[in-house]
Structure formats: C-alpha cells, structure tokens
Amino acid sequence: MPMRDPAYMPEQRMKIVGRRKPYSRGLAGLQGFFELCARLRGDRPFLPRGVYRFKTHEEADEWTLRMLTRPKADHPL
C-alpha cells in the first residue's frame, strides 16, 4: 500500500458548483452602511469596556446580544 503523501497522490479535479462575484466597490461602497451604524449607536460603544466573567458561553452570548440591542437612555423604545 503506497503512502498517503501528497507527493504520491494523483491530481484530483475539483468541481465548481457556483460562482461568487467579488464586491468591486470596496469600503467606499459601504459608506452609507457605516454612517447608519454611527447614527444608530450614537456615542455609545457596541460593548461596555471592562472585563466580564460568565459561567457559560450561552450567558455571555445573551449579555452580548442585550448590550448590542439596548436602546439609548434618552430615547426608550
């Protein structure tokens, strides 16, 4: 039985299932999205600074989601 070293393996052809068009406008094309994010967040950071300890990953994920979706203090939803 031959070794499974890539140098000894015959070339295998790959099948391409779909094609993805590259985004050609770069970051300049996302300027509107960035401005929307800045307006929605205001002067608040996405997550408060500091060190936080959680017992589980699920607890950390819940806290992160709560922080990302919290309303502004002066404009309650």
N, CA, C and O atoms as a Tripos MOL2 file, in Angstrom:
@<TRIPOS>MOLECULE
protein
  308   307    77     0     0
PROTEIN
NO_CHARGES

@<TRIPOS>ATOM
      1 N           0.8540   -1.1830    0.0000 N.3       1 MET1
      2 CA          0.0000    0.0000    0.0000 C.3       1 MET1
      3 C           0.8960    1.2410    0.0000 C.2       1 MET1
      4 O           1.7500    1.3820    0.8750 O.2       1 MET1
      5 N           0.7090    2.1460   -0.9770 N.am      2 PRO2
      6 CA          1.5490    3.3370   -1.0240 C.3       2 PRO2
      7 C           1.2150    4.3140    0.0970 C.2       2 PRO2
      8 O           0.1160    4.2920    0.6510 O.2       2 PRO2
      9 N           2.1720    5.1620    0.4170 N.am      3 MET3
     10 CA          1.9690    6.1650    1.4660 C.3       3 MET3
     11 C           0.9700    7.2130    0.9990 C.2       3 MET3
     12 O           0.8040    7.4130   -0.2040 O.2       3 MET3
     13 N           0.3140    7.8730    1.9160 N.am      4 ARG4
     14 CA         -0.6630    8.9110    1.5870 C.3       4 ARG4
     15 C          -0.0050   10.2860    1.6110 C.2       4 ARG4
     16 O          -0.5790   11.2470    2.1230 O.2       4 ARG4
     17 N           1.1520   10.3730    1.0770 N.am      5 ASP5
     18 CA          1.8820   11.6270    0.9730 C.3       5 ASP5
     19 C           1.3600   12.3870   -0.2430 C.2       5 ASP5
     20 O           1.1830   11.7860   -1.3020 O.2       5 ASP5
     21 N           1.1070   13.7000   -0.1220 N.am      6 PRO6
     22 CA          0.5860   14.4560   -1.2620 C.3       6 PRO6
     23 C           1.4610   14.3490   -2.5040 C.2       6 PRO6
     24 O           0.9590   14.4860   -3.6200 O.2       6 PRO6
     25 N           2.7380   14.1110   -2.3390 N.am      7 ALA7
     26 CA          3.6090   13.9970   -3.4950 C.3       7 ALA7
     27 C           3.3080   12.7360   -4.2990 C.2       7 ALA7
     28 O           3.5820   12.6940   -5.4990 O.2       7 ALA7
     29 N           2.7520   11.7120   -3.6630 N.am      8 TYR8
     30 CA          2.4670   10.4450   -4.3290 C.3       8 TYR8
     31 C           1.0190   10.3340   -4.7790 C.2       8 TYR8
     32 O           0.6760    9.3810   -5.4790 O.2       8 TYR8
     33 N           0.1660   11.2620   -4.4100 N.am      9 MET9
     34 CA         -1.2540   11.1760   -4.7640 C.3       9 MET9
     35 C          -1.4710   11.7570   -6.1530 C.2       9 MET9
     36 O          -0.8860   12.7860   -6.4930 O.2       9 MET9
     37 N          -2.3020   11.1120   -6.9550 N.am     10 PRO10
     38 CA         -2.5940   11.6820   -8.2720 C.3      10 PRO10
     39 C          -3.4120   12.9610   -8.1190 C.2      10 PRO10
     40 O          -4.1200   13.1490   -7.1290 O.2      10 PRO10
     41 N          -3.3040   13.8240   -9.1060 N.am     11 GLU11
     42 CA         -4.0520   15.0840   -9.0520 C.3      11 GLU11
     43 C          -5.5450   14.8040   -9.1210 C.2      11 GLU11
     44 O          -5.9990   13.9590   -9.8920 O.2      11 GLU11
     45 N          -6.2860   15.5160   -8.3160 N.am     12 GLN12
     46 CA         -7.7360   15.3660   -8.3220 C.3      12 GLN12
     47 C          -8.3430   16.6470   -8.8510 C.2      12 GLN12
     48 O          -7.9000   17.7430   -8.5070 O.2      12 GLN12
     49 N          -9.3430   16.5100   -9.6750 N.am     13 ARG13
     50 CA        -10.0100   17.6720  -10.2300 C.3      13 ARG13
     51 C         -11.1080   18.1200   -9.2640 C.2      13 ARG13
     52 O         -11.7570   17.2980   -8.6180 O.2      13 ARG13
     53 N         -11.3050   19.4380   -9.1780 N.am     14 MET14
     54 CA        -12.3330   19.9980   -8.3080 C.3      14 MET14
     55 C         -13.5080   20.4490   -9.1560 C.2      14 MET14
     56 O         -13.3300   20.9990  -10.2430 O.2      14 MET14
     57 N         -14.6870   20.2170   -8.6590 N.am     15 LYS15
     58 CA        -15.8950   20.6490   -9.3410 C.3      15 LYS15
     59 C         -16.3440   21.9750   -8.7310 C.2      15 LYS15
     60 O         -16.4830   22.0790   -7.5130 O.2      15 LYS15
     61 N         -16.5700   22.9840   -9.5670 N.am     16 ILE16
     62 CA        -17.0500   24.2840   -9.1010 C.3      16 ILE16
     63 C         -18.5660   24.2720   -9.1960 C.2      16 ILE16
     64 O         -19.1300   24.0820  -10.2740 O.2      16 ILE16
     65 N         -19.2210   24.4760   -8.0600 N.am     17 VAL17
     66 CA        -20.6700   24.4050   -8.0010 C.3      17 VAL17
     67 C         -21.3110   25.7470   -8.3130 C.2      17 VAL17
     68 O         -22.3270   25.7840   -9.0080 O.2      17 VAL17
     69 N         -20.7670   26.8250   -7.8350 N.am     18 GLY18
     70 CA        -21.3300   28.1490   -8.0730 C.3      18 GLY18
     71 C         -20.2320   29.1830   -8.1890 C.2      18 GLY18
     72 O         -19.0650   28.9030   -7.9160 O.2      18 GLY18
     73 N         -20.6020   30.3360   -8.5810 N.am     19 ARG19
     74 CA        -19.6240   31.4130   -8.7060 C.3      19 ARG19
     75 C         -20.0630   32.5750   -7.8330 C.2      19 ARG19
     76 O         -21.2560   32.8480   -7.7030 O.2      19 ARG19
     77 N         -19.1150   33.2450   -7.2460 N.am     20 ARG20
     78 CA        -19.3900   34.3820   -6.3930 C.3      20 ARG20
     79 C         -18.6940   35.5940   -6.9780 C.2      20 ARG20
     80 O         -17.4870   35.5800   -7.2190 O.2      20 ARG20
     81 N         -19.4650   36.6350   -7.2000 N.am     21 LYS21
     82 CA        -18.8940   37.8470   -7.7690 C.3      21 LYS21
     83 C         -18.2030   38.6450   -6.6660 C.2      21 LYS21
     84 O         -18.7940   38.8690   -5.6100 O.2      21 LYS21
     85 N         -16.9810   39.0710   -6.8900 N.am     22 PRO22
     86 CA        -16.3090   39.8890   -5.8700 C.3      22 PRO22
     87 C         -16.9460   41.2740   -5.7890 C.2      22 PRO22
     88 O         -17.4150   41.8130   -6.7910 O.2      22 PRO22
     89 N         -16.9560   41.8320   -4.6040 N.am     23 TYR23
     90 CA        -17.5050   43.1700   -4.3910 C.3      23 TYR23
     91 C         -16.4680   44.1680   -4.8720 C.2      23 TYR23
     92 O         -15.4010   44.2920   -4.2710 O.2      23 TYR23
     93 N         -16.7640   44.8690   -5.9350 N.am     24 SER24
     94 CA        -15.7500   45.6840   -6.5920 C.3      24 SER24
     95 C         -15.6290   47.1050   -6.0390 C.2      24 SER24
     96 O         -14.6300   47.7730   -6.3070 O.2      24 SER24
     97 N         -16.6150   47.5870   -5.2740 N.am     25 ARG25
     98 CA        -16.5660   48.9790   -4.8270 C.3      25 ARG25
     99 C         -15.7610   49.1690   -3.5540 C.2      25 ARG25
    100 O         -15.5040   50.3090   -3.1680 O.2      25 ARG25
    101 N         -15.3590   48.1130   -2.8970 N.am     26 GLY26
    102 CA        -14.5280   48.2120   -1.7000 C.3      26 GLY26
    103 C         -15.2670   48.8760   -0.5450 C.2      26 GLY26
    104 O         -16.4960   48.8410   -0.4810 O.2      26 GLY26
    105 N         -14.5200   49.4710    0.3530 N.am     27 LEU27
    106 CA        -15.1110   50.0980    1.5410 C.3      27 LEU27
    107 C         -15.8940   51.3610    1.2000 C.2      27 LEU27
    108 O         -16.8010   51.7430    1.9400 O.2      27 LEU27
    109 N         -15.5580   52.0080    0.0960 N.am     28 ALA28
    110 CA        -16.2860   53.2200   -0.2860 C.3      28 ALA28
    111 C         -17.7530   52.8950   -0.5800 C.2      28 ALA28
    112 O         -18.6240   53.7360   -0.3580 O.2      28 ALA28
    113 N         -18.0310   51.7160   -1.0650 N.am     29 GLY29
    114 CA        -19.4060   51.3120   -1.3420 C.3      29 GLY29
    115 C         -20.2130   51.0540   -0.0830 C.2      29 GLY29
    116 O         -21.4430   51.0310   -0.1350 O.2      29 GLY29
    117 N         -19.5530   50.8630    1.0350 N.am     30 LEU30
    118 CA        -20.2310   50.6000    2.3030 C.3      30 LEU30
    119 C         -20.3610   51.8480    3.1690 C.2      30 LEU30
    120 O         -20.7610   51.7560    4.3300 O.2      30 LEU30
    121 N         -20.0320   53.0020    2.6220 N.am     31 GLN31
    122 CA        -20.0460   54.2380    3.3970 C.3      31 GLN31
    123 C         -21.4280   54.5080    3.9960 C.2      31 GLN31
    124 O         -21.5230   54.9150    5.1540 O.2      31 GLN31
    125 N         -22.4880   54.2900    3.2370 N.am     32 GLY32
    126 CA        -23.8390   54.5120    3.7520 C.3      32 GLY32
    127 C         -24.1540   53.6180    4.9350 C.2      32 GLY32
    128 O         -24.7820   54.0530    5.9000 O.2      32 GLY32
    129 N         -23.7180   52.3700    4.8630 N.am     33 PHE33
    130 CA        -23.9300   51.4390    5.9710 C.3      33 PHE33
    131 C         -23.1820   51.8980    7.2240 C.2      33 PHE33
    132 O         -23.7200   51.8440    8.3300 O.2      33 PHE33
    133 N         -21.9400   52.3490    7.0430 N.am     34 PHE34
    134 CA        -21.1520   52.8240    8.1810 C.3      34 PHE34
    135 C         -21.7850   54.0610    8.8200 C.2      34 PHE34
    136 O         -21.7840   54.1960   10.0430 O.2      34 PHE34
    137 N         -22.3200   54.9530    8.0040 N.am     35 GLU35
    138 CA        -22.9810   56.1470    8.5380 C.3      35 GLU35
    139 C         -24.2370   55.7680    9.3140 C.2      35 GLU35
    140 O         -24.5180   56.3550   10.3590 O.2      35 GLU35
    141 N         -24.9970   54.7920    8.8160 N.am     36 LEU36
    142 CA        -26.1880   54.3280    9.5250 C.3      36 LEU36
    143 C         -25.8070   53.7370   10.8800 C.2      36 LEU36
    144 O         -26.4610   54.0120   11.8860 O.2      36 LEU36
    145 N         -24.7630   52.9350   10.9050 N.am     37 CYS37
    146 CA        -24.3040   52.3430   12.1720 C.3      37 CYS37
    147 C         -23.9120   53.4280   13.1680 C.2      37 CYS37
    148 O         -24.2440   53.3410   14.3500 O.2      37 CYS37
    149 N         -23.2130   54.4440   12.6930 N.am     38 ALA38
    150 CA        -22.7800   55.5230   13.5780 C.3      38 ALA38
    151 C         -23.9740   56.2980   14.1200 C.2      38 ALA38
    152 O         -23.9750   56.6810   15.2900 O.2      38 ALA38
    153 N         -24.9980   56.5380   13.2850 N.am     39 ARG39
    154 CA        -26.1970   57.2530   13.7520 C.3      39 ARG39
    155 C         -26.9670   56.4290   14.7730 C.2      39 ARG39
    156 O         -27.4550   56.9710   15.7640 O.2      39 ARG39
    157 N         -27.0790   55.1350   14.5440 N.am     40 LEU40
    158 CA        -27.8270   54.2830   15.4680 C.3      40 LEU40
    159 C         -27.1220   54.1330   16.8050 C.2      40 LEU40
    160 O         -27.7730   54.1430   17.8500 O.2      40 LEU40
    161 N         -25.8100   53.9940   16.7910 N.am     41 ARG41
    162 CA        -25.0720   53.7900   18.0340 C.3      41 ARG41
    163 C         -24.8430   55.0870   18.7860 C.2      41 ARG41
    164 O         -24.7260   55.0690   20.0110 O.2      41 ARG41
    165 N         -24.7760   56.2100   18.0890 N.am     42 GLY42
    166 CA        -24.5040   57.4720   18.7650 C.3      42 GLY42
    167 C         -23.1010   57.4690   19.3400 C.2      42 GLY42
    168 O         -22.1470   57.0550   18.6820 O.2      42 GLY42
    169 N         -22.9840   57.9370   20.5800 N.am     43 ASP43
    170 CA        -21.6570   57.9890   21.2000 C.3      43 ASP43
    171 C         -21.3840   56.7750   22.0810 C.2      43 ASP43
    172 O         -20.3550   56.7190   22.7540 O.2      43 ASP43
    173 N         -22.2900   55.8090   22.0830 N.am     44 ARG44
    174 CA        -22.1090   54.6100   22.9050 C.3      44 ARG44
    175 C         -21.2410   53.5880   22.1740 C.2      44 ARG44
    176 O         -21.3620   53.4390   20.9580 O.2      44 ARG44
    177 N         -20.3850   52.8970   22.8800 N.am     45 PRO45
    178 CA        -19.6350   51.8010   22.2530 C.3      45 PRO45
    179 C         -20.5640   50.6040   22.0560 C.2      45 PRO45
    180 O         -21.6120   50.5230   22.6980 O.2      45 PRO45
    181 N         -20.1950   49.6880   21.1860 N.am     46 PHE46
    182 CA        -21.0150   48.4930   20.9850 C.3      46 PHE46
    183 C         -21.1140   47.6930   22.2670 C.2      46 PHE46
    184 O         -22.1930   47.2320   22.6380 O.2      46 PHE46
    185 N         -20.0010   47.5280   22.9380 N.am     47 LEU47
    186 CA        -19.9930   46.7970   24.2060 C.3      47 LEU47
    187 C         -19.2720   47.6460   25.2440 C.2      47 LEU47
    188 O         -18.2500   48.2600   24.9370 O.2      47 LEU47
    189 N         -19.7920   47.6900   26.4690 N.am     48 PRO48
    190 CA        -19.1190   48.4440   27.5110 C.3      48 PRO48
    191 C         -17.7180   47.8920   27.7640 C.2      48 PRO48
    192 O         -17.4810   46.6880   27.6640 O.2      48 PRO48
    193 N         -16.7980   48.7920   28.0920 N.am     49 ARG49
    194 CA        -15.4300   48.3630   28.3600 C.3      49 ARG49
    195 C         -15.3460   47.6780   29.7040 C.2      49 ARG49
    196 O         -16.1540   47.9230   30.5990 O.2      49 ARG49
    197 N         -14.3790   46.8390   29.8260 N.am     50 GLY50
    198 CA        -14.1540   46.1730   31.0940 C.3      50 GLY50
    199 C         -13.9720   44.6810   30.9040 C.2      50 GLY50
    200 O         -14.0000   44.1670   29.7860 O.2      50 GLY50
    201 N         -13.7880   44.0050   32.0100 N.am     51 VAL51
    202 CA        -13.6280   42.5580   32.0000 C.3      51 VAL51
    203 C         -14.8810   41.9640   32.6110 C.2      51 VAL51
    204 O         -15.2830   42.3500   33.7090 O.2      51 VAL51
    205 N         -15.4940   41.0390   31.9180 N.am     52 TYR52
    206 CA        -16.7140   40.4080   32.3810 C.3      52 TYR52
    207 C         -16.4930   38.9090   32.4490 C.2      52 TYR52
    208 O         -15.8570   38.3260   31.5710 O.2      52 TYR52
    209 N         -17.0140   38.2930   33.4860 N.am     53 ARG53
    210 CA        -16.8810   36.8470   33.6580 C.3      53 ARG53
    211 C         -18.2600   36.2220   33.6170 C.2      53 ARG53
    212 O         -19.1960   36.7040   34.2560 O.2      53 ARG53
    213 N         -18.3740   35.1560   32.8670 N.am     54 PHE54
    214 CA        -19.6350   34.4480   32.7350 C.3      54 PHE54
    215 C         -19.4090   32.9750   33.0330 C.2      54 PHE54
    216 O         -18.3170   32.4450   32.8280 O.2      54 PHE54
    217 N         -20.4550   32.3260   33.5180 N.am     55 LYS55
    218 CA        -20.3350   30.9090   33.8500 C.3      55 LYS55
    219 C         -20.4080   30.0310   32.6080 C.2      55 LYS55
    220 O         -19.7960   28.9640   32.5610 O.2      55 LYS55
    221 N         -21.1630   30.4840   31.5930 N.am     56 THR56
    222 CA        -21.3150   29.6900   30.3750 C.3      56 THR56
    223 C         -21.1760   30.5890   29.1520 C.2      56 THR56
    224 O         -21.2820   31.8120   29.2470 O.2      56 THR56
    225 N         -20.9390   29.9710   28.0190 N.am     57 HIS57
    226 CA        -20.8840   30.7190   26.7660 C.3      57 HIS57
    227 C         -22.2690   31.2710   26.4220 C.2      57 HIS57
    228 O         -22.3870   32.3590   25.8580 O.2      57 HIS57
    229 N         -23.2970   30.5270   26.7590 N.am     58 GLU58
    230 CA        -24.6520   30.9840   26.4840 C.3      58 GLU58
    231 C         -24.9700   32.2670   27.2520 C.2      58 GLU58
    232 O         -25.5910   33.1830   26.7120 O.2      58 GLU58
    233 N         -24.5430   32.3270   28.5050 N.am     59 GLU59
    234 CA        -24.7500   33.5250   29.3140 C.3      59 GLU59
    235 C         -24.0020   34.7170   28.7060 C.2      59 GLU59
    236 O         -24.5270   35.8300   28.6750 O.2      59 GLU59
    237 N         -22.7940   34.4870   28.2310 N.am     60 ALA60
    238 CA        -22.0190   35.5540   27.5990 C.3      60 ALA60
    239 C         -22.6810   36.0080   26.3020 C.2      60 ALA60
    240 O         -22.7150   37.2040   26.0110 O.2      60 ALA60
    241 N         -23.2060   35.0660   25.5200 N.am     61 ASP61
    242 CA        -23.8920   35.4190   24.2770 C.3      61 ASP61
    243 C         -25.1560   36.2320   24.5400 C.2      61 ASP61
    244 O         -25.4430   37.1820   23.8130 O.2      61 ASP61
    245 N         -25.9150   35.8660   25.5750 N.am     62 GLU62
    246 CA        -27.1240   36.6120   25.9290 C.3      62 GLU62
    247 C         -26.7720   38.0400   26.3330 C.2      62 GLU62
    248 O         -27.4390   38.9880   25.9190 O.2      62 GLU62
    249 N         -25.7320   38.1930   27.1340 N.am     63 TRP63
    250 CA        -25.3210   39.5200   27.5730 C.3      63 TRP63
    251 C         -24.8710   40.3660   26.3830 C.2      63 TRP63
    252 O         -25.2200   41.5420   26.2830 O.2      63 TRP63
    253 N         -24.0970   39.7640   25.4880 N.am     64 THR64
    254 CA        -23.6230   40.4850   24.3140 C.3      64 THR64
    255 C         -24.7910   40.9520   23.4610 C.2      64 THR64
    256 O         -24.8090   42.0970   23.0090 O.2      64 THR64
    257 N         -25.7580   40.0860   23.2390 N.am     65 LEU65
    258 CA        -26.9300   40.4640   22.4530 C.3      65 LEU65
    259 C         -27.7200   41.5730   23.1430 C.2      65 LEU65
    260 O         -28.2040   42.4890   22.4780 O.2      65 LEU65
    261 N         -27.8570   41.5020   24.4620 N.am     66 ARG66
    262 CA        -28.5470   42.5510   25.2110 C.3      66 ARG66
    263 C         -27.8310   43.8890   25.0790 C.2      66 ARG66
    264 O         -28.4750   44.9280   24.9300 O.2      66 ARG66
    265 N         -26.5070   43.8700   25.1350 N.am     67 MET67
    266 CA        -25.7420   45.1150   25.0250 C.3      67 MET67
    267 C         -25.8160   45.6950   23.6100 C.2      67 MET67
    268 O         -25.8960   46.9120   23.4460 O.2      67 MET67
    269 N         -25.7890   44.8480   22.6040 N.am     68 LEU68
    270 CA        -25.8290   45.3300   21.2290 C.3      68 LEU68
    271 C         -27.1900   45.9010   20.8470 C.2      68 LEU68
    272 O         -27.2730   46.7770   19.9860 O.2      68 LEU68
    273 N         -28.2460   45.4190   21.4730 N.am     69 THR69
    274 CA        -29.5970   45.8360   21.0950 C.3      69 THR69
    275 C         -30.2420   46.7740   22.1060 C.2      69 THR69
    276 O         -31.4300   47.0730   21.9860 O.2      69 THR69
    277 N         -29.4970   47.2440   23.0930 N.am     70 ARG70
    278 CA        -30.1060   48.0940   24.1180 C.3      70 ARG70
    279 C         -30.4550   49.4630   23.5230 C.2      70 ARG70
    280 O         -29.7160   49.9910   22.6920 O.2      70 ARG70
    281 N         -31.5820   50.0280   23.9520 N.am     71 PRO71
    282 CA        -31.9670   51.3600   23.4550 C.3      71 PRO71
    283 C         -31.1560   52.4440   24.1220 C.2      71 PRO71
    284 O         -30.5310   52.2270   25.1600 O.2      71 PRO71
    285 N         -31.1740   53.6100   23.5130 N.am     72 LYS72
    286 CA        -30.4990   54.7520   24.1190 C.3      72 LYS72
    287 C         -31.2420   55.1420   25.3880 C.2      72 LYS72
    288 O         -32.4580   54.9710   25.4680 O.2      72 LYS72
    289 N         -30.5320   55.6600   26.3760 N.am     73 ALA73
    290 CA        -31.1390   56.0190   27.6460 C.3      73 ALA73
    291 C         -32.1300   57.1850   27.4780 C.2      73 ALA73
    292 O         -33.1610   57.2150   28.1510 O.2      73 ALA73
    293 N         -31.8290   58.1350   26.5940 N.am     74 ASP74
    294 CA        -32.7140   59.2860   26.4250 C.3      74 ASP74
    295 C         -33.8340   59.0210   25.4110 C.2      74 ASP74
    296 O         -34.7490   59.8340   25.2880 O.2      74 ASP74
    297 N         -33.7770   57.8990   24.6830 N.am     75 HIS75
    298 CA        -34.8230   57.5640   23.7160 C.3      75 HIS75
    299 C         -35.2800   56.1190   23.9170 C.2      75 HIS75
    300 O         -34.9210   55.2550   23.1170 O.2      75 HIS75
    301 N         -36.0600   55.8320   24.9560 N.am     76 PRO76
    302 CA        -36.5000   54.4500   25.1660 C.3      76 PRO76
    303 C         -37.4380   54.0150   24.0420 C.2      76 PRO76
    304 O         -38.1990   54.8220   23.5090 O.2      76 PRO76
    305 N         -37.3740   52.7430   23.6930 N.am     77 LEU77
    306 CA        -38.2390   52.2370   22.6270 C.3      77 LEU77
    307 C         -39.6310   51.9580   23.1040 C.2      77 LEU77
    308 O         -40.4770   51.5260   22.3210 O.2      77 LEU77
@<TRIPOS>BOND
     1     1     2 1
     2     2     3 1
     3     3     4 2
     4     3     5 am
     5     5     6 1
     6     6     7 1
     7     7     8 2
     8     7     9 am
     9     9    10 1
    10    10    11 1
    11    11    12 2
    12    11    13 am
    13    13    14 1
    14    14    15 1
    15    15    16 2
    16    15    17 am
    17    17    18 1
    18    18    19 1
    19    19    20 2
    20    19    21 am
    21    21    22 1
    22    22    23 1
    23    23    24 2
    24    23    25 am
    25    25    26 1
    26    26    27 1
    27    27    28 2
    28    27    29 am
    29    29    30 1
    30    30    31 1
    31    31    32 2
    32    31    33 am
    33    33    34 1
    34    34    35 1
    35    35    36 2
    36    35    37 am
    37    37    38 1
    38    38    39 1
    39    39    40 2
    40    39    41 am
    41    41    42 1
    42    42    43 1
    43    43    44 2
    44    43    45 am
    45    45    46 1
    46    46    47 1
    47    47    48 2
    48    47    49 am
    49    49    50 1
    50    50    51 1
    51    51    52 2
    52    51    53 am
    53    53    54 1
    54    54    55 1
    55    55    56 2
    56    55    57 am
    57    57    58 1
    58    58    59 1
    59    59    60 2
    60    59    61 am
    61    61    62 1
    62    62    63 1
    63    63    64 2
    64    63    65 am
    65    65    66 1
    66    66    67 1
    67    67    68 2
    68    67    69 am
    69    69    70 1
    70    70    71 1
    71    71    72 2
    72    71    73 am
    73    73    74 1
    74    74    75 1
    75    75    76 2
    76    75    77 am
    77    77    78 1
    78    78    79 1
    79    79    80 2
    80    79    81 am
    81    81    82 1
    82    82    83 1
    83    83    84 2
    84    83    85 am
    85    85    86 1
    86    86    87 1
    87    87    88 2
    88    87    89 am
    89    89    90 1
    90    90    91 1
    91    91    92 2
    92    91    93 am
    93    93    94 1
    94    94    95 1
    95    95    96 2
    96    95    97 am
    97    97    98 1
    98    98    99 1
    99    99   100 2
   100    99   101 am
   101   101   102 1
   102   102   103 1
   103   103   104 2
   104   103   105 am
   105   105   106 1
   106   106   107 1
   107   107   108 2
   108   107   109 am
   109   109   110 1
   110   110   111 1
   111   111   112 2
   112   111   113 am
   113   113   114 1
   114   114   115 1
   115   115   116 2
   116   115   117 am
   117   117   118 1
   118   118   119 1
   119   119   120 2
   120   119   121 am
   121   121   122 1
   122   122   123 1
   123   123   124 2
   124   123   125 am
   125   125   126 1
   126   126   127 1
   127   127   128 2
   128   127   129 am
   129   129   130 1
   130   130   131 1
   131   131   132 2
   132   131   133 am
   133   133   134 1
   134   134   135 1
   135   135   136 2
   136   135   137 am
   137   137   138 1
   138   138   139 1
   139   139   140 2
   140   139   141 am
   141   141   142 1
   142   142   143 1
   143   143   144 2
   144   143   145 am
   145   145   146 1
   146   146   147 1
   147   147   148 2
   148   147   149 am
   149   149   150 1
   150   150   151 1
   151   151   152 2
   152   151   153 am
   153   153   154 1
   154   154   155 1
   155   155   156 2
   156   155   157 am
   157   157   158 1
   158   158   159 1
   159   159   160 2
   160   159   161 am
   161   161   162 1
   162   162   163 1
   163   163   164 2
   164   163   165 am
   165   165   166 1
   166   166   167 1
   167   167   168 2
   168   167   169 am
   169   169   170 1
   170   170   171 1
   171   171   172 2
   172   171   173 am
   173   173   174 1
   174   174   175 1
   175   175   176 2
   176   175   177 am
   177   177   178 1
   178   178   179 1
   179   179   180 2
   180   179   181 am
   181   181   182 1
   182   182   183 1
   183   183   184 2
   184   183   185 am
   185   185   186 1
   186   186   187 1
   187   187   188 2
   188   187   189 am
   189   189   190 1
   190   190   191 1
   191   191   192 2
   192   191   193 am
   193   193   194 1
   194   194   195 1
   195   195   196 2
   196   195   197 am
   197   197   198 1
   198   198   199 1
   199   199   200 2
   200   199   201 am
   201   201   202 1
   202   202   203 1
   203   203   204 2
   204   203   205 am
   205   205   206 1
   206   206   207 1
   207   207   208 2
   208   207   209 am
   209   209   210 1
   210   210   211 1
   211   211   212 2
   212   211   213 am
   213   213   214 1
   214   214   215 1
   215   215   216 2
   216   215   217 am
   217   217   218 1
   218   218   219 1
   219   219   220 2
   220   219   221 am
   221   221   222 1
   222   222   223 1
   223   223   224 2
   224   223   225 am
   225   225   226 1
   226   226   227 1
   227   227   228 2
   228   227   229 am
   229   229   230 1
   230   230   231 1
   231   231   232 2
   232   231   233 am
   233   233   234 1
   234   234   235 1
   235   235   236 2
   236   235   237 am
   237   237   238 1
   238   238   239 1
   239   239   240 2
   240   239   241 am
   241   241   242 1
   242   242   243 1
   243   243   244 2
   244   243   245 am
   245   245   246 1
   246   246   247 1
   247   247   248 2
   248   247   249 am
   249   249   250 1
   250   250   251 1
   251   251   252 2
   252   251   253 am
   253   253   254 1
   254   254   255 1
   255   255   256 2
   256   255   257 am
   257   257   258 1
   258   258   259 1
   259   259   260 2
   260   259   261 am
   261   261   262 1
   262   262   263 1
   263   263   264 2
   264   263   265 am
   265   265   266 1
   266   266   267 1
   267   267   268 2
   268   267   269 am
   269   269   270 1
   270   270   271 1
   271   271   272 2
   272   271   273 am
   273   273   274 1
   274   274   275 1
   275   275   276 2
   276   275   277 am
   277   277   278 1
   278   278   279 1
   279   279   280 2
   280   279   281 am
   281   281   282 1
   282   282   283 1
   283   283   284 2
   284   283   285 am
   285   285   286 1
   286   286   287 1
   287   287   288 2
   288   287   289 am
   289   289   290 1
   290   290   291 1
   291   291   292 2
   292   291   293 am
   293   293   294 1
   294   294   295 1
   295   295   296 2
   296   295   297 am
   297   297   298 1
   298   298   299 1
   299   299   300 2
   300   299   301 am
   301   301   302 1
   302   302   303 1
   303   303   304 2
   304   303   305 am
   305   305   306 1
   306   306   307 1
   307   307   308 2
@<TRIPOS>SUBSTRUCTURE
     1 MET1         2 RESIDUE 1 A MET
     2 PRO2         6 RESIDUE 1 A PRO
     3 MET3        10 RESIDUE 1 A MET
     4 ARG4        14 RESIDUE 1 A ARG
     5 ASP5        18 RESIDUE 1 A ASP
     6 PRO6        22 RESIDUE 1 A PRO
     7 ALA7        26 RESIDUE 1 A ALA
     8 TYR8        30 RESIDUE 1 A TYR
     9 MET9        34 RESIDUE 1 A MET
    10 PRO10       38 RESIDUE 1 A PRO
    11 GLU11       42 RESIDUE 1 A GLU
    12 GLN12       46 RESIDUE 1 A GLN
    13 ARG13       50 RESIDUE 1 A ARG
    14 MET14       54 RESIDUE 1 A MET
    15 LYS15       58 RESIDUE 1 A LYS
    16 ILE16       62 RESIDUE 1 A ILE
    17 VAL17       66 RESIDUE 1 A VAL
    18 GLY18       70 RESIDUE 1 A GLY
    19 ARG19       74 RESIDUE 1 A ARG
    20 ARG20       78 RESIDUE 1 A ARG
    21 LYS21       82 RESIDUE 1 A LYS
    22 PRO22       86 RESIDUE 1 A PRO
    23 TYR23       90 RESIDUE 1 A TYR
    24 SER24       94 RESIDUE 1 A SER
    25 ARG25       98 RESIDUE 1 A ARG
    26 GLY26      102 RESIDUE 1 A GLY
    27 LEU27      106 RESIDUE 1 A LEU
    28 ALA28      110 RESIDUE 1 A ALA
    29 GLY29      114 RESIDUE 1 A GLY
    30 LEU30      118 RESIDUE 1 A LEU
    31 GLN31      122 RESIDUE 1 A GLN
    32 GLY32      126 RESIDUE 1 A GLY
    33 PHE33      130 RESIDUE 1 A PHE
    34 PHE34      134 RESIDUE 1 A PHE
    35 GLU35      138 RESIDUE 1 A GLU
    36 LEU36      142 RESIDUE 1 A LEU
    37 CYS37      146 RESIDUE 1 A CYS
    38 ALA38      150 RESIDUE 1 A ALA
    39 ARG39      154 RESIDUE 1 A ARG
    40 LEU40      158 RESIDUE 1 A LEU
    41 ARG41      162 RESIDUE 1 A ARG
    42 GLY42      166 RESIDUE 1 A GLY
    43 ASP43      170 RESIDUE 1 A ASP
    44 ARG44      174 RESIDUE 1 A ARG
    45 PRO45      178 RESIDUE 1 A PRO
    46 PHE46      182 RESIDUE 1 A PHE
    47 LEU47      186 RESIDUE 1 A LEU
    48 PRO48      190 RESIDUE 1 A PRO
    49 ARG49      194 RESIDUE 1 A ARG
    50 GLY50      198 RESIDUE 1 A GLY
    51 VAL51      202 RESIDUE 1 A VAL
    52 TYR52      206 RESIDUE 1 A TYR
    53 ARG53      210 RESIDUE 1 A ARG
    54 PHE54      214 RESIDUE 1 A PHE
    55 LYS55      218 RESIDUE 1 A LYS
    56 THR56      222 RESIDUE 1 A THR
    57 HIS57      226 RESIDUE 1 A HIS
    58 GLU58      230 RESIDUE 1 A GLU
    59 GLU59      234 RESIDUE 1 A GLU
    60 ALA60      238 RESIDUE 1 A ALA
    61 ASP61      242 RESIDUE 1 A ASP
    62 GLU62      246 RESIDUE 1 A GLU
    63 TRP63      250 RESIDUE 1 A TRP
    64 THR64      254 RESIDUE 1 A THR
    65 LEU65      258 RESIDUE 1 A LEU
    66 ARG66      262 RESIDUE 1 A ARG
    67 MET67      266 RESIDUE 1 A MET
    68 LEU68      270 RESIDUE 1 A LEU
    69 THR69      274 RESIDUE 1 A THR
    70 ARG70      278 RESIDUE 1 A ARG
    71 PRO71      282 RESIDUE 1 A PRO
    72 LYS72      286 RESIDUE 1 A LYS
    73 ALA73      290 RESIDUE 1 A ALA
    74 ASP74      294 RESIDUE 1 A ASP
    75 HIS75      298 RESIDUE 1 A HIS
    76 PRO76      302 RESIDUE 1 A PRO
    77 LEU77      306 RESIDUE 1 A LEU
